Amino acid sequence: MGRRTIRWLLVALGAAAQVSAQAADDGIEFFEKSIRPILVQHCYECHSQAAAEKGKLQAGLLLDSKQGVLTGGESGPAIVAGKPDKSLLIGALKYESYEMPPKGRLPASVIADFEKWVKMGAPDLREAMSAPAPRRTAFQITAEDWAHWAFQSLHKSPPPKVHDAAWVRDDLDRYVLAKLEQAGRRPSGEADRAALMRRTTFALTGLAPTPEEIAAFIADDRSDGFERVVDRLLKSPEFGVHWGRHWLDGVRYADNIDKSGEYRRWVVRAFNDDLPYDKFLKLQIAGDLIPADETAPADRVHESGASLDGITATGMMSLAVWEQVGRDLAVAEIVDSQIDLVGRQLLGLTLACARCHDHKFDPISTKDYYSLAGVLFSSHIATGKLIADDRLGTDLVEVPLLNAEQAAANRTLDEQIAEAEEKIASLAKKIPQAAKLADLTKTFPDLEAQLAKATTSANKKKLNEQIAKAKAEQEKLTADQKSSGWEVNPPELQEIATIRAEIADLQKQKFKAPSAVSIREGGVPGSNRAKIGDAPIYLRGEYTREGEIVPRRFPTILAGEMQIPLGERTQQSGRRELAEWIASAENPLTARVMVNRVWQQLIGRGLVRSPDNFGKLGERPTHPELLDHLAQRFLASGWSVKQLVREIVLSATFRQASFVSAEEARLDPDNAAISHMNRRRLTYEELRDSLLRLGRTTSEDAPTTTSAAATEMPRRTMYEALDRRKTDVTAAIFDGPDSKAIVPFRAETTTAPQALFLMNNALVVDTAKRLAAQLQKDPQLTTDSQRLDRLWLLTLGRPPETEEMETAFGFIGKHSWEGFVQALLGSNEFAYLD
């Protein structure tokens, strides 16, 4: 087995291990959040050790332990992991065999959760000896809790001394090298310039470098040549597109929620403008409550005094995920989803695990959860509009992005329109039959146009019924006119027509602006949490069982025990105070979490391998001193993301080659010491954008969308539809974004459908055809050797080797250029970065 084969095998094994670990974490979290509370509430009364001690155990079945579930009772095992159709527990919940719980069948959504849990392998840590012991007593924060590394203030220490100081390009390299030297190991050599150019361009923009850019860098022998490349890429508008997509992964972005695309565009602008990260967070949590900067132009200030950007930024809070259920339950689900987002994406903590009970592993109490929930219960993203069965609809608060002057002008016009409509109503009262007949006559063309465009039978049926009803009413009025003799076209109708024309003109004068989904003060109208105020604890997470009311505040482990309740500090919801606290330099988690995410995107794996969980079940940092060193630099830079990216990319650590020897792979198969660069696969967006660009369909051929700003590449995958109601099959095949989940990092799977896509999909076939034609028609390429050289640079980012050229000539001679191009597009080297 050659070195290259070993390298690929190790990459595959490492990726599989990473995916497996994430899947395990997700399964445990799902059990704790969706399964255990149901078992406690509906099953433990008859199927637990406590029931056995009271002599009330039924059928010998214990459901309060993992072993009890697997062993089962008198009828056998309660579940068969991975096989819900063969699990007695699932059959009992469905009332197919036994009928459990006997007091009434559980909702279908709960049964579906149990089926999902069993399909996941029924993950359950209740008896796992390797897991931290869950709390068994009343909640208290222990000395061990206070000492947990993530809750400590940033630790400042001088960079360690190293023997090979010549290798170091930045102080961060000293932390990496010191750990390697302590183990008697060495970092790998520097990547060749072509590989480094391809790696860096993808890392900063998500796009491949052009052959001209590669050639220029290889020929540039200036000492600051690489710095020039990095600075150019940081200034590219594509930087914001690529890094904005990283952020959207973590906030569950979907454009069927952000219909206008304003939030997405704001995120892209924020990264391109290098908006300080603390302000970036504050605006997303409470931008509607933060006054616009004094330097903000008047045309970017809302009449409320907040900036239009601030209102747009709160779209993050609107990306909550909830089911269409009863309004009060839906409000609880929305807030739980928001807490989960704030916890995992901003603080690296699984705060939502404390919804039904004190967190089993981290020092987060149910009181902590509901004290934070009170802040979000006091705000709303849903309009409160109900649909069938009194369920909360999906209508969200949308704010037109009008500045104060425009909004005032529109209000004046609205007042004039209202006066005009009152005149119409007054005139219509004088001629009720004639006015109604005239309105009906105007209705028919519109209904018939809608009918012509209708695509579903239900919609067609509804429109036909409306037309029939209108015709019947028209016939009735016509008959009445003939018998009563009222005037069909009285003078009042002409006056009404004139006024309507004036209204239409007034409507045209109104300022038009896109609307942004946004959060607003006050709870969801009509709900049990409709007002600003503190919230009660929902016992076992049930909104119908209210316990003690807890003051709004922040988690004790992070903000301390001597907090002044938010209700005593503000008459508002407390979101602004929450934003200030999260984005404070004193918060021990915020800077660490973001620094870790940036490191993960650039190096391939985070210093903390569980980027959304810095708690006890998360991974400890591989280089804790380096993590704090970078976090302190991040704060000192004014929370500059671009400066942080620049420092890491210019380091010797980032410039390492990805080659790993067999001995190094044996010593450190997960590359925890960072002795070489991690090879990674292109993300779904990077792969698709590469194909689009190679086929010249990105800007030349593709039409721009009406919502796309001038700076956006109109057909970059970032701007393709991402709808929670539909599954993008291609994106799913290549581990693309999941708009319903917080995605801390993309999985890297290797599956047959991926290979089949690259062999058969129309996009790949068309790209190969177009690129082959371009190479053969280019007047500057006069020989096949020149064409192959450019093809390699376009697809693989390097010149071909002699042996590769010979293989290519042989294939093309027997087959075709198009076939060979597609073979390169289907190669591992095209899909992976060294």
DAKA-V119652 format. One record per residue. PHI is phi in radians with two decimals (* if undefined). OMEGA is omega in whole degrees, -180 to 180 (NA if undefined). D_LAST is the distance of its C-alpha to the last C-alpha in Angstrom with 1 decimal. Layout:
PHI:OMEGA:D_LAST / PHI:OMEGA:D_LAST
//
This chain:
*:-177:19.9 / -1.30:-178:17.2 / -1.12:-178:14.4 / -1.14:179:11.8 / -1.10:179:14.2 / -1.06:-179:14.4 / -1.06:-179:10.8 / -1.15:179:11.0 / -1.11:-180:14.4 / -1.17:177:13.5 / -1.07:-179:11.0 / -1.10:180:13.9 / -1.14:179:16.5 / -1.13:179:15.0 / -1.12:180:14.7 / -1.09:179:18.2 / -1.14:180:19.6 / -1.12:179:18.5 / -1.09:-179:20.1 / -1.09:-179:23.1 / -1.12:179:23.7 / -1.12:180:23.6 / -1.06:180:26.0 / -1.11:178:28.3 / -1.07:-180:28.5 / -1.09:-179:29.3 / -1.13:179:31.9 / -1.13:179:33.7 / -1.09:179:33.8 / -1.11:179:35.2 / -1.07:-176:37.8 / -1.12:-174:38.9 / -1.57:-171:39.2 / -1.99:-174:40.5 / -1.87:-176:42.0 / -0.95:-180:43.6 / -1.03:179:45.7 / -1.21:178:47.2 / -1.06:-179:48.0 / -1.08:-174:49.7 / -1.27:-169:51.7 / -1.93:-171:52.8 / -2.10:-171:52.6 / -1.12:-178:53.3 / -1.00:-179:56.9 / -2.03:-172:57.6 / -2.34:178:54.5 / -2.61:178:53.7 / -1.10:178:54.9 / -1.09:177:57.0 / -1.14:179:58.6 / -1.13:-179:59.3 / -1.16:178:61.0 / -1.62:-179:63.2 / 1.30:-177:64.1 / -1.93:-179:62.4 / -1.11:-178:59.5 / -1.84:174:59.5 / 1.04:178:58.7 / 1.16:-174:57.3 / -1.76:176:53.9 / -1.85:179:51.9 / -1.99:-179:49.1 / -1.71:176:48.5 / -2.60:179:46.2 / -1.07:-179:43.3 / -1.12:179:45.4 / -1.10:179:48.3 / -1.14:-177:46.4 / -1.26:-180:45.0 / -1.30:179:48.4 / 1.39:-178:50.4 / -2.16:-175:54.2 / -1.11:-177:57.1 / -1.67:179:55.4 / 1.94:-178:52.2 / -0.97:-179:48.6 / -1.27:179:48.1 / -2.41:168:44.6 / -2.06:-174:42.5 / -0.93:179:38.9 / 1.51:-175:36.9 / -2.31:-179:40.1 / -1.10:-178:42.1 / -1.22:179:44.5 / -1.89:-177:45.6 / -1.74:-179:45.9 / -1.04:-178:49.4 / -1.08:180:48.4 / -1.15:178:47.0 / -1.07:179:50.1 / -1.19:179:52.3 / -1.14:179:50.6 / -1.46:-177:51.0 / 1.09:180:54.7 / -1.55:179:54.3 / -2.14:169:55.7 / -1.38:178:56.6 / -2.11:-177:56.8 / -2.22:-5:54.9 / -1.26:-174:55.4 / -1.18:-178:59.0 / -1.35:-179:59.7 / 2.68:-177:57.7 / -1.17:180:54.6 / -1.29:178:51.4 / -1.00:-179:49.7 / -1.04:-179:47.5 / -1.13:178:44.4 / -1.21:178:45.0 / -1.08:178:45.4 / -1.09:177:42.2 / -1.10:179:40.4 / -1.13:177:41.8 / -1.10:179:40.7 / -1.08:-180:37.1 / -1.09:179:37.3 / -1.13:178:38.6 / -1.09:179:35.9 / -1.29:-178:33.3 / 1.75:180:34.9 / 0.93:179:37.4 / -1.06:-174:35.4 / -2.83:-177:37.9 / -1.65:-171:37.7 / -1.12:177:41.4 / -2.19:-178:41.8 / -1.27:-174:38.3 / -1.21:-176:39.1 / -1.40:-178:35.5 / -1.50:174:35.7 / -1.02:-179:37.5 / -1.19:179:41.1 / -1.19:180:42.0 / -1.16:179:44.9 / -2.12:-178:48.3 / -2.08:178:50.6 / -1.02:-174:51.4 / -1.09:171:48.5 / -2.75:178:48.2 / -1.60:-175:45.5 / -1.58:176:45.4 / -1.06:178:44.7 / -1.13:177:41.5 / -1.08:-179:40.5 / -1.07:-176:41.1 / -1.50:-178:39.1 / -1.00:-171:35.9 / -0.94:-174:33.0 / -1.24:-178:32.1 / -1.64:179:35.7 / -1.46:174:36.0 / -1.10:179:36.0 / -1.01:-177:33.1 / -1.63:-179:33.4 / -1.80:178:33.4 / -2.58:180:32.8 / -1.18:178:31.9 / -0.98:-177:28.4 / -1.19:176:28.6 / -1.38:-179:29.3 / -2.30:179:26.8 / -1.37:-176:27.4 / -1.63:-177:24.5 / -1.11:-179:25.3 / -1.14:-179:23.7 / -1.28:-171:20.2 / -1.30:174:21.0 / -1.93:-178:20.4 / -2.63:-180:21.7 / -1.00:180:24.0 / -1.08:179:21.4 / -1.12:-178:19.6 / -1.11:180:22.9 / -1.17:180:22.8 / -1.22:-177:19.5 / -1.16:-179:20.6 / -1.04:-180:24.1 / -1.16:178:23.1 / -1.18:-179:21.1 / -1.15:177:24.0 / -1.08:179:26.5 / -1.65:-180:25.0 / 1.26:-177:24.9 / -2.08:-178:21.1 / -2.25:172:18.8 / -1.25:178:15.5 / -1.30:177:12.8 / -1.23:-179:12.9 / -1.34:178:11.5 / -1.10:176:8.3 / -1.17:-169:9.9 / -1.13:179:11.4 / -1.17:180:10.1 / -1.13:-180:6.3 / -1.14:179:8.0 / -1.14:-179:10.3 / -1.15:180:8.4 / -1.03:-175:6.7 / -1.21:-179:10.3 / -1.14:176:12.2 / -1.15:-176:11.0 / -1.11:-176:11.5 / -1.68:-175:14.9 / -2.20:-177:16.2 / 1.32:-179:14.5 / -2.19:178:14.7 / -1.41:174:12.9 / -1.26:176:14.1 / -1.41:176:17.0 / -0.98:-180:17.4 / -1.17:179:19.9 / -1.17:178:17.8 / -1.11:-179:15.1 / -1.09:-179:18.1 / -1.12:-179:19.9 / -1.22:180:17.2 / -1.09:-178:16.8 / -1.45:-176:20.6 / -1.43:-178:21.2 / -1.75:177:22.2 / -1.24:-177:23.8 / -1.15:-180:23.0 / -1.82:-178:22.3 / -1.04:-179:20.2 / -1.23:177:17.1 / -1.05:179:19.7 / -1.09:178:21.1 / -1.09:-178:18.0 / -1.09:-179:17.5 / -1.11:178:21.3 / -1.11:-179:21.4 / -1.21:178:18.8 / -1.15:180:20.7 / -1.50:-178:23.8 / -1.19:175:22.6 / -1.11:179:24.4 / -1.27:176:21.2 / -1.05:-178:20.1 / -1.13:178:23.0 / -1.09:-177:22.3 / -1.19:-177:18.8 / -1.34:172:19.9 / -1.11:178:23.2 / -1.11:175:21.6 / -0.99:-178:20.1 / -1.14:-177:23.7 / -1.09:175:25.4 / -0.98:-174:23.5 / -1.47:-177:25.4 / -1.99:175:28.8 / 1.12:-176:29.2 / -1.18:174:29.3 / -2.54:-178:31.3 / -1.46:168:32.9 / -1.40:170:35.9 / -1.64:178:36.6 / -1.50:-170:35.6 / -1.04:-179:37.5 / -1.42:-177:37.7 / 1.31:-176:34.0 / -1.16:180:35.3 / -1.11:180:33.5 / -1.04:180:30.1 / -1.12:178:30.8 / -1.11:179:32.0 / -1.05:179:28.7 / -1.06:179:26.8 / -1.07:-178:29.4 / -1.06:179:29.2 / -1.23:179:25.6 / -1.16:180:26.0 / -1.45:-177:29.2 / 0.96:175:27.7 / -1.00:-179:30.6 / -0.90:-172:31.0 / -1.07:179:29.6 / -1.12:178:33.0 / -1.23:177:34.7 / -0.95:180:32.1 / -1.27:-178:33.0 / -1.02:-178:36.8 / -1.14:-178:37.0 / -1.29:179:35.4 / -1.56:-171:37.8 / -2.56:-178:40.9 / -1.07:179:40.5 / -1.29:-178:43.7 / -1.84:-176:45.6 / -1.71:180:44.2 / -1.04:178:46.2 / -1.09:177:44.5 / -1.05:179:43.8 / -1.07:-179:46.8 / -1.47:-178:44.7 / -1.17:177:43.7 / -1.11:-175:45.3 / -1.06:-178:48.2 / -1.32:177:46.7 / -2.00:-180:43.8 / -2.03:179:46.2 / -1.33:-179:47.5 / -1.08:177:51.2 / -1.30:-176:50.5 / 1.73:175:49.2 / -1.35:176:45.6 / -1.35:176:43.0 / -1.09:177:41.9 / -1.13:-180:38.3 / -1.11:178:39.5 / -1.13:180:41.1 / -1.09:-175:38.0 / -1.08:-179:35.7 / -1.22:173:37.7 / -0.96:177:36.4 / -0.98:-178:34.0 / -1.24:180:37.0 / -1.38:-177:38.0 / -1.50:178:35.0 / -1.08:180:36.7 / -1.99:177:36.8 / -2.68:179:40.3 / -1.54:176:42.5 / -1.40:-180:45.6 / -2.17:178:48.1 / -0.90:-170:51.2 / -0.99:-177:51.0 / -1.15:177:51.3 / -1.16:180:48.8 / -1.08:179:46.4 / -1.07:177:46.8 / -1.12:180:45.9 / -1.18:179:42.8 / -1.05:-178:41.7 / -1.14:177:42.1 / -1.07:179:40.3 / -1.12:178:37.3 / -1.18:178:37.4 / -1.12:178:37.7 / -1.04:179:34.7 / -1.14:180:32.7 / -1.04:-178:34.0 / -1.15:-172:33.5 / -1.35:-176:30.0 / -1.39:-175:28.3 / -1.70:-174:30.2 / -1.96:-179:31.3 / 1.18:180:29.1 / -2.33:179:32.3 / -1.55:-177:33.6 / -1.07:-175:36.9 / -1.16:178:37.9 / -1.19:-179:38.4 / -1.72:-178:41.7 / -1.19:-174:43.3 / -1.76:-178:45.5 / -2.81:175:45.8 / -0.95:179:44.7 / -0.93:-174:41.0 / -1.27:-175:40.9 / -2.25:-178:38.4 / -1.76:-177:38.0 / -1.35:177:41.0 / -2.12:-177:41.3 / -1.62:174:44.7 / -1.07:176:46.1 / -1.07:177:48.0 / -1.03:-178:44.8 / -1.06:-175:43.5 / -1.36:173:46.7 / -1.22:175:47.3 / -1.35:178:43.9 / -1.05:179:44.8 / -1.00:178:48.0 / -1.10:-176:46.1 / -1.46:170:44.3 / -1.07:-178:47.5 / -1.45:177:49.1 / -2.31:179:46.8 / -2.58:173:46.1 / -1.99:179:43.7 / -1.62:-179:45.8 / -1.27:-178:49.1 / 1.64:-179:51.0 / -1.15:-178:52.1 / -1.69:173:52.9 / -2.06:-176:52.6 / -0.92:177:54.4 / 1.06:178:55.5 / 1.02:176:55.1 / -1.54:179:51.3 / -1.30:179:49.3 / -1.30:-177:47.8 / -1.65:179:44.4 / -1.09:-179:45.9 / -1.92:175:44.1 / -1.13:177:45.4 / -2.21:-176:44.5 / -2.00:175:45.4 / -1.08:-176:46.0 / -1.50:178:44.2 / -1.79:175:47.4 / -1.37:-173:48.3 / -1.04:-179:51.6 / -1.13:180:53.6 / -1.13:-180:52.3 / -1.11:179:53.0 / -1.13:179:56.5 / -1.11:179:57.2 / -1.15:178:56.1 / -1.12:178:58.4 / -1.08:179:61.3 / -1.14:178:60.7 / -1.09:178:60.4 / -1.11:178:63.8 / -1.14:179:65.3 / -1.14:180:63.8 / -1.10:178:65.2 / -1.09:-180:68.6 / -1.13:180:68.5 / -1.19:175:67.6 / -1.12:177:70.6 / -1.09:179:72.8 / -1.07:-180:71.6 / -1.09:180:72.3 / -1.16:179:75.7 / -1.18:-178:76.6 / -1.12:179:75.3 / -1.13:-180:77.7 / -1.30:-176:80.5 / -2.31:-171:79.5 / -1.00:-177:77.6 / -1.20:-179:78.1 / -1.10:-180:77.4 / -1.14:-180:74.3 / -1.16:179:72.9 / -1.12:179:73.8 / -1.11:179:72.0 / -1.12:179:68.9 / -1.10:-180:68.9 / -1.05:179:69.3 / -1.33:-176:66.2 / -1.28:-172:64.2 / -0.99:-179:64.4 / -0.99:-179:62.2 / -1.18:180:59.4 / -1.11:-180:59.6 / -1.18:177:59.8 / -1.15:177:56.7 / -1.12:180:54.8 / -1.11:-180:56.2 / -1.14:-178:54.9 / -1.63:-176:51.4 / -1.11:-177:51.5 / -2.01:-178:49.2 / -1.85:-179:50.2 / -1.11:-180:53.6 / -1.12:180:54.1 / -1.18:178:53.6 / -1.08:179:55.9 / -1.07:-179:58.5 / -1.09:-179:58.5 / -1.18:178:58.9 / -1.08:178:61.7 / -1.14:179:63.4 / -1.14:179:63.2 / -1.13:180:64.6 / -1.08:180:67.4 / -1.14:180:68.3 / -1.16:179:68.3 / -1.13:179:70.5 / -1.09:180:72.9 / -1.18:178:73.2 / -1.09:179:73.8 / -1.09:180:76.5 / -1.13:-180:78.1 / -1.19:180:78.2 / -1.10:178:79.5 / -1.10:179:82.3 / -1.13:180:83.2 / -1.13:-179:83.4 / -1.17:-178:85.8 / -1.43:-176:88.0 / -1.68:176:87.8 / 1.37:177:87.6 / -1.22:-172:85.1 / -1.31:-179:83.6 / -1.30:-176:80.3 / -2.23:-179:79.3 / -1.25:-180:81.0 / -1.00:-179:80.5 / -1.06:179:78.3 / -1.12:178:75.6 / -1.13:179:75.5 / -1.15:177:75.2 / -1.07:180:72.3 / -1.08:179:70.5 / -1.11:-179:70.9 / -1.16:178:69.6 / -1.11:176:66.6 / -1.12:177:65.8 / -1.15:178:66.0 / -1.09:179:63.6 / -1.05:179:61.1 / -1.18:177:61.4 / -1.11:178:60.9 / -1.07:180:57.7 / -1.16:-179:56.3 / -1.38:-178:56.9 / -1.21:177:54.8 / -1.24:178:51.4 / -1.81:178:48.5 / -2.64:175:45.3 / -1.15:177:42.5 / -1.80:179:42.8 / -2.01:172:40.3 / -1.15:-172:40.2 / -2.69:175:41.2 / -1.71:-177:42.8 / -2.35:179:46.4 / -1.21:-179:48.9 / 1.56:-179:51.1 / -1.26:-180:50.4 / -1.08:-179:50.3 / -0.97:178:53.7 / 1.45:-178:56.0 / -1.56:178:53.9 / -1.30:177:55.0 / -2.19:-173:52.8 / -1.42:-175:54.0 / -1.98:173:54.8 / -1.27:179:53.2 / 2.88:179:53.8 / -1.25:-176:52.8 / -2.05:174:52.0 / -1.45:169:53.3 / -1.27:173:51.2 / -1.54:-175:50.9 / -1.07:-176:52.0 / 0.97:178:49.5 / 1.39:-177:47.6 / -1.56:-176:50.5 / -1.17:180:51.5 / -1.50:-179:55.0 / -2.08:-176:55.5 / -1.65:177:55.6 / -1.82:-177:55.9 / -1.18:177:56.4 / -1.46:-179:55.3 / -1.99:-180:52.7 / -1.18:177:52.3 / -1.21:179:49.2 / -2.88:-178:46.9 / -1.95:-178:43.5 / -0.95:-175:42.3 / -1.05:-176:44.3 / -1.07:-178:41.6 / -1.81:-174:39.8 / -1.85:177:42.8 / 1.56:-175:45.5 / -1.60:-174:48.9 / -1.78:-179:51.0 / -1.45:171:49.7 / -1.45:-179:52.1 / -0.94:-177:51.9 / -1.09:178:50.5 / -1.10:177:53.7 / -1.62:-176:55.6 / -1.82:-175:53.1 / -2.67:174:52.9 / -1.60:-179:54.6 / -1.63:-175:51.3 / -1.14:-174:48.9 / 1.82:180:47.0 / -1.12:-180:43.7 / -1.13:177:43.7 / -1.12:177:44.4 / -1.08:180:41.6 / -1.09:-180:39.2 / -1.11:-179:40.4 / -1.21:-179:40.0 / -1.09:-175:36.5 / -1.57:179:35.3 / -1.45:176:37.2 / -1.15:180:35.7 / -1.42:178:37.9 / -1.22:-174:36.2 / -1.28:-172:34.1 / -1.82:-167:31.5 / -1.02:-179:30.7 / -1.16:179:28.7 / -1.03:-176:26.9 / -1.10:-179:25.9 / -1.22:177:24.5 / -1.02:179:22.7 / -1.11:179:21.1 / -1.15:179:20.0 / -1.12:177:18.4 / -1.04:-180:16.6 / -1.04:-179:15.4 / -1.17:-177:14.1 / -1.56:-176:12.2 / -1.66:177:11.1 / 1.93:177:10.9 / -2.53:-177:14.3 / -1.27:171:17.5 / -1.12:168:19.6 / -1.89:-172:22.0 / -1.28:176:20.4 / -1.97:-170:23.3 / -1.10:179:23.0 / -1.85:179:26.2 / -2.56:176:28.2 / -1.68:-180:29.0 / -1.45:-174:32.2 / -1.16:179:33.3 / -1.45:177:31.4 / -1.44:178:28.1 / -1.41:172:25.7 / -1.39:179:26.6 / -1.09:175:24.2 / -1.26:180:22.1 / -2.35:-175:22.9 / -1.02:-179:26.1 / -1.17:178:27.1 / -1.17:179:23.8 / -1.03:-179:24.2 / -1.22:177:27.7 / -1.05:-180:26.9 / -1.20:179:24.5 / -1.11:179:27.1 / -1.17:177:29.8 / -1.14:179:27.9 / -1.04:179:27.3 / -1.13:-178:31.0 / -1.13:-180:32.0 / -1.39:-174:30.1 / 1.44:180:32.2 / 1.08:-179:29.6 / -1.46:179:27.3 / -1.20:-179:24.0 / -1.10:179:22.8 / -1.16:178:23.7 / -1.09:178:21.9 / -1.04:-178:18.6 / -1.04:-177:19.2 / -1.10:-179:19.9 / -1.21:-177:16.8 / -1.16:-180:14.4 / -1.40:-177:16.5 / -1.30:175:16.4 / -1.18:179:15.1 / -1.07:180:13.7 / -1.19:-174:11.2 / -1.42:-178:10.5 / -1.07:173:9.6 / -1.26:-179:7.2 / -1.58:-180:5.5 / -1.15:178:8.1 / -2.30:179:11.2 / -1.29:180:14.6 / -1.09:-179:17.1 / -1.19:180:19.3 / -1.14:179:16.9 / -1.14:178:16.0 / -1.21:-178:19.7 / -1.24:-173:20.6 / -2.53:-174:18.3 / -1.10:-179:16.8 / -1.68:-179:16.1 / 0.93:180:14.5 / -1.13:-179:17.4 / -1.47:179:17.8 / 1.05:179:14.2 / -1.43:177:14.0 / -2.75:178:10.2 / -1.35:177:7.5 / -1.40:173:7.4 / -1.24:179:5.0 / -2.44:177:7.1 / -1.48:173:9.0 / -1.05:174:10.6 / -1.22:178:13.9 / -0.96:-178:17.1 / -1.14:-180:17.9 / -1.11:-180:14.6 / -1.14:-177:14.9 / -1.17:179:18.6 / -1.10:178:18.6 / -1.09:179:16.2 / -1.13:180:18.8 / -1.08:-178:21.7 / -1.20:180:20.6 / -1.14:178:20.1 / -1.51:-180:23.5 / 0.98:179:25.0 / -1.90:-176:26.3 / -1.33:-178:25.1 / -2.13:-175:27.8 / -1.23:-172:29.9 / -1.72:-169:31.0 / -1.56:176:30.8 / -1.30:176:33.8 / -1.39:177:33.4 / -1.46:-177:34.5 / -1.14:-177:37.6 / -1.60:-175:36.0 / -1.38:176:33.0 / -1.33:-175:33.3 / -1.11:-177:33.0 / -1.45:-176:29.7 / -1.51:170:28.0 / -1.19:-169:26.1 / -1.09:-176:28.7 / -2.13:172:26.5 / -1.11:-173:23.2 / -1.04:176:22.8 / -0.88:-174:23.5 / -1.77:175:27.1 / -1.29:-178:27.6 / -1.04:176:30.3 / -2.32:-169:29.5 / -1.98:-179:32.7 / -1.14:-177:33.6 / -1.48:-178:36.2 / -2.32:177:34.0 / -1.79:173:30.9 / -1.44:-172:28.2 / -1.07:-179:27.4 / -1.09:178:24.3 / -1.07:-180:22.9 / -1.13:180:23.9 / -1.04:-177:22.3 / -1.81:174:18.8 / 0.99:-179:19.6 / -1.31:-175:20.7 / -1.17:176:23.0 / -2.00:-173:26.1 / -1.32:178:28.9 / -1.80:-173:31.2 / -2.22:170:29.0 / -1.34:-174:27.5 / -1.88:-178:23.7 / -1.25:172:22.2 / -2.77:-179:18.7 / -1.34:173:17.6 / -1.23:174:17.8 / -2.21:179:15.2 / -1.73:175:17.5 / -2.16:-174:17.4 / -2.33:178:20.7 / -1.07:180:22.7 / -1.00:178:23.5 / -1.12:179:19.9 / -1.14:180:20.1 / -1.13:177:23.6 / -1.06:-177:22.8 / -1.20:178:20.4 / -1.53:-167:23.1 / -2.19:-173:26.1 / -1.15:-176:25.7 / -1.07:180:27.6 / -1.08:-179:24.9 / -1.20:-179:22.5 / -1.08:-179:25.4 / -1.18:178:26.7 / -1.08:179:23.5 / -1.07:-179:23.3 / -1.13:-179:26.9 / -1.13:-177:26.8 / -1.16:178:23.8 / -1.07:180:25.5 / -1.16:180:28.7 / -1.07:-179:27.3 / -1.09:-177:25.9 / -1.38:-179:29.2 / -1.66:-176:31.3 / -1.13:-177:29.6 / -1.17:180:32.3 / -1.41:180:29.9 / -1.86:-173:28.2 / -1.74:180:31.0 / -2.26:178:29.4 / -1.14:177:27.1 / -1.10:178:24.9 / -1.14:180:24.5 / -1.13:179:23.9 / -1.16:179:21.1 / -1.07:179:19.5 / -1.21:178:19.6 / -1.03:180:18.5 / -1.12:-180:15.2 / -1.15:-180:14.7 / -1.19:-173:15.8 / -1.70:-174:13.7 / -1.93:175:10.5 / 1.30:179:10.7 / -2.66:175:11.6 / -1.30:178:14.9 / -1.34:174:15.8 / -1.50:-176:16.9 / -1.00:-179:20.6 / -1.10:178:20.5 / -1.16:178:18.5 / -1.08:-179:21.1 / -1.13:178:23.9 / -1.09:-179:22.6 / -1.12:179:22.4 / -1.02:-179:25.9 / -1.13:-179:27.3 / -1.18:-177:26.1 / -1.12:179:27.2 / -1.09:-179:30.5 / -1.55:-173:31.2 / -2.15:-177:29.9 / -2.82:174:28.7 / -1.09:-178:26.2 / -1.02:180:25.9 / -1.12:-180:25.1 / -1.23:177:22.4 / -1.04:-179:20.7 / -1.14:177:20.9 / -1.09:178:19.3 / -1.17:180:16.2 / -1.15:179:16.2 / -1.63:-177:16.5 / -1.40:177:13.7 / -1.11:-176:10.8 / -1.14:176:8.4 / -1.20:-173:10.3 / -1.56:-177:10.2 / -2.12:176:6.6 / -1.95:174:3.8 / -1.49:NA:0.0
//
